Amino acid sequence: MPAATAVVTVRVLAFARLRELLGFGERLVEVPAASTLDDVWAQVTRDVPALQELRASTRFARNGALAGAGAPVANGDEIALLPPVGGG
């Protein structure tokens, strides 16, 4: 019998324009074990092509702390997708 692929469940929070485009503010997402924040982004935005242009300006927070796209995720992590912020 083949071994089951290990997955982790993370809670993804989306804000402002990202929330509008994704159609959710909070969602549990399963990703393969050893995934990164960028992998989570790829999974949640897979069906929303308009979000690809926002990737470069979107920041991530993992469990309340800013983190780079290559940071690993673990089961139970809270991942916030932070849209670009305008100022002036």
Summary of the structure (lengths in Angstrom):
residues: 88
radius of gyration: 13.3
end to end distance: 59.8
largest distance: 59.8
contacts: 213
relative contact order: 0.28
helix: 28%
strand: 33%
